[in-house]
Amino acid sequence: MLALRLARGAHPLVQLRRLLVAAAAAGTGFLLLCTLGYAMAHPDDSGGSALRLAWCVAPAAATVYFAVAVARTDPGTRPRPGLAAVGLGPARLMAVSATTTALSCTLGSMLALLFFLHLRGDLTGMPFDGAAADFLAANESLPLPAALTLLTLVPLAASVSAALVLRPRGGKPGRGGRHGARGASRTGAEAGGESGPYADQPGRPLDPQQPAPPLPAPGGLPWGTAVLAAGLAVETYASRSGHAAGPALPGGFAGGPAGVLAGWALTALGLALAGPAITHVCGRLLQSVRPGALRLLAGRILQEEARRIGRPLGVVCAVASGAYAVATLYTGARPSFGPLTTLGGLLVAGCAVATLLTAAVEARQARADTTAALLGLGAPATVLRSAALLRAGALAAVFLPLTWVVAELAAIPLAG
């Protein structure tokens, strides 16, 4: 009941993000149900059914990733004064956030079930002149336990992932995850010290003549580079080892050898692992070669936000490189992508972009104290907007060429 009350009284933008999570869960649930329908219509093609089920992993992972990002930015589950006194501590708020995430995904799964039943003709008759009857096995009874089991995968995975990400962490102030960082920042402001990205360093002197302590760079760049190189190597080796076509993906997309697809998956994982470190490097580059106040501000904020927005940026680059490689592969041709392939691609791309935007919102919320302090000191709002544009330009200048290089390298084996 508490989760429902918090969800009902949320801001319209928060409600919009939850509806987007429900829409993504609905699309993924529909793909899973279509896999069940194919298995019922083709009982002898167990390999094709397993391939379609494995093909749904990417949309499901993108949906869960987006749901967790929305849960992290939910203001209804943020610690506030007085909540702990009535029993709403960090653990209880984490449970409320996980429940809210499960409710949003369950709503989408139920909508997917209703649409699937409508296409099968189980509700109001067969639509579209029975065009989907054979594919969805409309002549056979739907095994409801199997359908419900598939539909519970996304809500369960999203709620468990949200609970793991938002779980209370012990330790020193400022290292307690999202809640601890914001609490440490607020405590530092109330004590008359600094607030913002250095609030978790109470021993830092307030003398402006002394340099600020360097921010530690996120790990993952060596591993990300190694995985990216391994993915490109696997893709090249698989394309040259034989010309036998691999399994065709659902919806008419003719894939190459299975090793090529595995290599592309490794390149995507490598970009996601290296994203935070590359974002941190962008912030460092902004502060190089005699920087002014604007570049220092933009670079420090970008270094502070590297862990929040770096990984979503890497995922977006992986999706963009895959789309570019496919577009390059089919230049001059007109591939017949089926509706399920199109839906899966839209889900992955849409969830990746939405997760990046949600991470940007979370970063803005995290530096709210710093922004308020700068405005209180008389900094004009144009300086903050200029810093934001400078950060966006630096990220584009680094990630766009990187995406293009990875896409070109991935397209060469496919074209061969």
C-alpha positions in Angstrom: 0.0 0.0 0.0 2.8 2.4 0.8 4.4 1.8 -2.6 1.1 2.5 -4.3 0.6 5.7 -2.4 4.1 6.9 -3.2 3.6 6.0 -6.9 0.2 7.8 -7.0 1.5 11.0 -5.5 4.7 11.3 -7.6 5.5 14.1 -10.0 4.2 13.8 -13.6 7.7 13.4 -15.0 8.3 10.5 -12.5 5.1 8.9 -13.6 6.2 9.3 -17.2 9.4 7.4 -16.5 7.4 4.7 -14.8 5.1 4.4 -17.8 8.1 4.1 -20.1 9.3 1.2 -18.0 5.9 -0.4 -18.3 5.9 0.1 -22.0 9.4 -1.5 -22.3 8.2 -4.4 -20.1 5.2 -4.8 -22.4 7.3 -5.0 -25.5 9.7 -7.5 -23.9 6.8 -9.6 -22.6 5.2 -9.6 -26.0 8.4 -10.9 -27.6 8.5 -13.7 -24.9 4.9 -14.7 -25.6 5.6 -14.7 -29.3 8.4 -17.1 -28.6 6.0 -19.3 -26.8 3.5 -19.1 -29.7 6.2 -20.1 -32.1 7.1 -23.1 -30.0 3.5 -24.2 -29.9 3.1 -23.8 -33.6 6.4 -25.6 -34.4 6.8 -28.4 -31.9 9.5 -30.1 -34.0 11.7 -27.0 -34.3 13.2 -26.9 -30.8 16.4 -25.3 -32.0 14.5 -22.4 -33.6 12.4 -21.9 -30.4 15.5 -21.9 -28.3 17.1 -19.4 -30.6 14.1 -17.0 -30.4 14.2 -17.3 -26.6 17.9 -16.5 -26.5 17.2 -13.6 -28.9 14.9 -12.1 -26.3 17.7 -11.8 -23.8 19.0 -8.4 -25.2 15.6 -6.6 -25.0 15.0 -8.1 -21.5 18.4 -6.9 -20.3 17.8 -3.5 -21.7 14.4 -3.3 -20.0 15.8 -4.3 -16.7 18.7 -1.9 -17.0 16.3 1.0 -17.8 14.0 0.0 -14.9 16.9 0.1 -12.4 18.0 3.5 -13.7 14.4 4.8 -13.1 14.4 3.3 -9.6 17.6 5.1 -8.8 16.1 8.5 -9.7 12.8 8.0 -7.9 12.4 10.9 -5.5 9.6 9.1 -3.6 12.1 6.6 -2.1 14.8 9.1 -1.2 15.6 9.5 2.5 13.9 12.5 4.1 13.9 14.0 7.6 11.5 12.2 9.9 11.0 9.0 7.7 13.4 7.0 9.8 11.5 7.9 12.9 8.4 6.3 11.6 10.2 3.1 10.4 11.0 4.2 6.9 14.8 3.7 7.0 17.0 3.0 4.0 16.2 -0.8 4.0 12.4 -0.1 4.0 12.8 2.5 1.2 14.8 0.1 -0.8 12.0 -2.5 -0.5 9.4 0.2 -1.5 11.5 1.1 -4.6 11.8 -2.6 -5.6 8.1 -3.0 -5.2 7.3 0.0 -7.3 9.6 -1.3 -10.0 7.9 -4.7 -9.9 4.5 -3.0 -10.2 5.5 -1.0 -13.2 6.9 -4.0 -15.0 4.0 -6.2 -14.0 1.6 -3.6 -15.5 3.5 -3.8 -18.8 3.5 -7.6 -18.7 -0.2 -7.7 -18.2 -0.7 -5.4 -21.2 1.5 -7.7 -23.3 -0.7 -10.6 -22.3 -3.9 -8.8 -23.2 -2.5 -7.8 -26.6 -1.2 -11.3 -27.2 -4.6 -12.8 -26.4 -6.2 -10.2 -28.7 -4.0 -11.2 -31.6 -4.8 -14.9 -31.0 -8.5 -14.1 -31.0 -9.1 -15.3 -27.5 -10.9 -12.1 -26.4 -12.8 -10.4 -29.3 -12.3 -12.6 -32.3 -9.3 -12.9 -34.7 -8.0 -9.5 -35.8 -6.2 -8.7 -39.1 -8.1 -11.4 -40.9 -6.3 -14.1 -39.1 -2.8 -13.1 -40.3 -1.2 -14.1 -37.0 -3.1 -17.3 -36.5 -0.4 -19.7 -37.6 2.5 -17.8 -36.0 0.8 -17.5 -32.6 -0.8 -21.0 -32.6 -4.3 -19.6 -32.4 -5.8 -23.1 -33.0 -4.2 -24.5 -29.8 -5.0 -23.7 -26.2 -2.6 -21.4 -24.5 -0.7 -23.0 -21.6 -1.3 -20.2 -19.1 1.3 -21.4 -16.5 4.0 -21.2 -19.1 2.8 -17.8 -20.3 2.7 -16.4 -16.7 6.2 -17.9 -16.0 7.6 -16.0 -19.0 5.9 -12.8 -18.0 7.3 -12.9 -14.5 10.9 -12.9 -15.7 11.2 -9.2 -16.4 9.4 -7.9 -13.2 11.3 -10.3 -11.0 14.7 -9.5 -12.5 14.0 -5.8 -12.4 12.9 -5.7 -8.8 15.8 -7.9 -7.6 18.3 -5.7 -9.5 16.8 -2.6 -8.1 17.0 -4.0 -4.6 20.6 -5.0 -5.1 21.6 -1.6 -6.5 19.7 0.4 -3.8 20.5 -1.8 -0.9 21.9 0.1 2.2 25.7 0.0 2.4 27.6 0.4 5.6 31.0 2.1 5.9 32.3 5.6 6.2 30.1 8.6 5.6 29.9 9.4 1.9 30.5 5.8 0.9 27.0 4.5 1.6 25.8 4.4 -1.9 23.2 6.9 -3.2 21.6 7.6 0.2 24.9 7.9 2.1 26.4 10.3 -0.5 23.4 12.6 -0.4 23.3 12.4 3.4 27.0 13.2 3.7 26.5 16.2 1.4 23.6 17.5 3.4 25.5 17.0 6.7 28.5 18.9 5.4 26.4 21.8 4.3 24.6 22.0 7.6 28.0 22.0 9.4 29.2 25.0 7.5 31.6 23.0 5.3 31.6 22.4 1.7 28.8 20.6 -0.1 28.9 18.8 -3.4 31.4 16.4 -4.8 33.9 16.8 -2.0 31.5 16.6 0.9 32.7 13.1 1.7 36.2 14.4 2.5 35.6 16.3 5.8 39.3 16.8 6.3 39.8 18.8 3.1 40.9 22.3 3.9 38.6 25.2 2.9 41.6 27.3 1.7 40.9 28.2 -1.9 44.6 28.5 -2.6 45.1 24.8 -1.9 44.5 22.4 -4.8 41.5 20.1 -4.6 42.3 16.4 -4.0 42.3 14.4 -7.3 39.2 12.3 -8.1 40.1 8.6 -8.5 39.6 7.3 -12.0 37.1 4.6 -12.5 38.4 1.2 -13.3 37.4 -0.9 -16.3 39.4 0.7 -19.1 42.0 -2.2 -19.3 39.3 -4.8 -19.1 37.0 -3.0 -21.5 39.8 -2.5 -24.0 40.7 -6.2 -23.7 37.1 -7.4 -24.1 36.6 -5.0 -27.1 39.7 -6.3 -28.8 38.8 -9.9 -28.1 35.3 -9.3 -29.6 36.8 -7.8 -32.8 39.3 -10.7 -33.0 36.5 -13.3 -32.5 34.4 -11.6 -35.1 37.2 -11.5 -37.7 38.3 -15.2 -37.0 34.7 -16.4 -37.3 34.1 -14.6 -40.6 37.3 -16.1 -42.1 37.0 -19.6 -40.7 34.1 -20.6 -42.9 31.4 -19.3 -45.1 28.6 -21.4 -43.6 25.7 -19.2 -42.6 24.8 -19.2 -39.0 21.3 -19.3 -37.5 18.9 -16.8 -38.9 17.5 -14.4 -36.3 13.7 -14.1 -36.0 12.0 -11.7 -38.3 14.1 -12.2 -41.5 17.5 -11.0 -40.3 20.0 -13.3 -41.8 22.9 -13.6 -39.4 26.4 -14.7 -40.2 28.3 -17.4 -38.3 27.5 -17.6 -34.6 31.0 -16.5 -33.8 30.4 -13.2 -35.5 27.4 -12.5 -33.3 29.3 -13.6 -30.2 32.1 -11.2 -31.2 29.7 -8.3 -31.6 28.3 -9.1 -28.1 31.9 -8.9 -26.7 32.5 -5.6 -28.4 29.3 -4.2 -26.8 30.4 -5.5 -23.4 33.8 -3.9 -23.8 32.3 -0.5 -24.6 30.1 -0.7 -21.6 33.0 -1.6 -19.3 35.2 1.1 -20.6 32.6 3.9 -20.7 33.1 5.3 -17.1 36.9 5.5 -17.6 36.6 7.1 -21.0 34.2 9.7 -19.5 36.7 10.4 -16.7 39.4 10.9 -19.4 37.1 13.4 -21.1 36.9 15.4 -17.9 40.6 15.3 -17.5 41.1 16.6 -21.0 38.8 19.5 -20.4 41.1 20.6 -17.5 44.4 20.3 -19.5 46.5 23.1 -21.0 45.9 26.1 -18.7 42.1 25.7 -18.2 39.9 28.6 -17.1 37.2 28.5 -14.5 34.6 27.3 -17.0 36.7 24.3 -18.2 37.7 23.5 -14.6 34.0 23.4 -13.5 33.0 21.3 -16.5 35.9 18.9 -16.2 35.4 18.4 -12.4 31.7 17.7 -12.8 32.3 15.3 -15.7 34.9 13.4 -13.6 32.4 13.2 -10.7 29.6 11.9 -13.0 31.8 9.4 -14.8 30.5 6.4 -13.0 26.9 7.5 -13.4 26.8 8.3 -17.1 29.8 6.5 -18.4 28.3 3.0 -18.5 25.0 4.2 -20.2 27.1 6.1 -22.7 29.1 3.0 -23.5 25.8 1.0 -24.0 24.5 3.7 -26.3 27.7 3.6 -28.3 27.5 -0.2 -28.5 23.9 0.0 -29.9 24.9 2.8 -32.3 27.9 0.9 -33.6 25.7 -2.2 -34.1 23.1 -0.2 -36.0 25.8 1.5 -38.1 27.4 -1.9 -38.9 24.1 -3.3 -40.0 23.4 -0.2 -42.1 26.8 -0.5 -43.7 26.3 -4.2 -44.4 23.0 -3.7 -46.2 24.0 -0.6 -48.2 22.1 -0.7 -51.5 20.0 -3.7 -50.3 16.5 -3.7 -48.8 16.5 -6.4 -46.0 13.1 -7.5 -44.9 13.1 -7.0 -41.2 10.1 -8.6 -39.7 7.9 -6.9 -37.0 9.5 -8.8 -34.1 13.1 -8.0 -35.2 12.0 -4.3 -35.5 10.3 -4.4 -32.1 13.4 -5.9 -30.5 15.7 -3.4 -32.1 13.5 -0.5 -31.0 13.4 -1.8 -27.5 17.1 -2.1 -27.1 17.8 1.3 -28.7 15.0 3.0 -26.9 15.9 1.6 -23.5 19.6 2.5 -24.0 18.8 6.1 -24.9 16.2 6.4 -22.1 18.7 5.0 -19.6 21.3 7.5 -20.6 18.8 10.4 -20.2 17.7 9.0 -16.8 21.3 8.8 -15.7 21.7 12.4 -16.7 18.7 13.3 -14.5 20.2 11.3 -11.6 23.5 13.2 -12.0 21.7 16.5 -12.0 19.9 15.5 -8.8 23.2 14.4 -7.2 24.9 17.8 -7.9 21.9 19.9 -6.8 23.7 21.0 -3.6 26.7 22.1 -5.6 24.5 24.0 -8.1 22.7 25.7 -5.3 26.0 26.6 -3.6 27.3 28.1 -6.8 24.2 30.1 -7.4 24.3 31.3 -3.8 27.9 32.6 -4.4 26.7 34.7 -7.3 27.6 32.5 -10.2 25.4 33.3 -13.2 23.1 30.7 -14.6 24.7 31.1 -18.0 28.0 29.7 -16.6 26.2 26.5 -15.5 24.5 26.2 -18.9 27.9 26.8 -20.7 29.5 24.2 -18.6 26.8 21.7 -19.5 27.2 22.4 -23.2 31.0 22.0 -22.8 30.6 18.7 -21.1 28.2 17.5 -23.9 30.7 18.7 -26.5 33.6 16.9 -24.9 31.7 13.6 -24.7 30.5 13.9 -28.3 34.1 14.7 -29.5 35.4 11.5 -27.9 32.5 9.0 -28.1 31.3 9.7 -31.7 34.7 8.9 -33.3 35.1 5.9 -31.0 31.6 4.6 -32.0 32.5 5.1 -35.7 35.8 3.3 -35.5 34.3 0.3 -33.6 31.4 0.2 -36.1 33.7 0.2 -39.1 35.9 -2.5 -37.6 32.9 -4.6 -36.8 31.4 -4.2 -40.3 34.6 -5.3 -42.1 34.2 -9.0 -41.1 30.5 -9.0 -41.8 31.0 -7.5 -45.2 33.7 -10.1 -46.0 
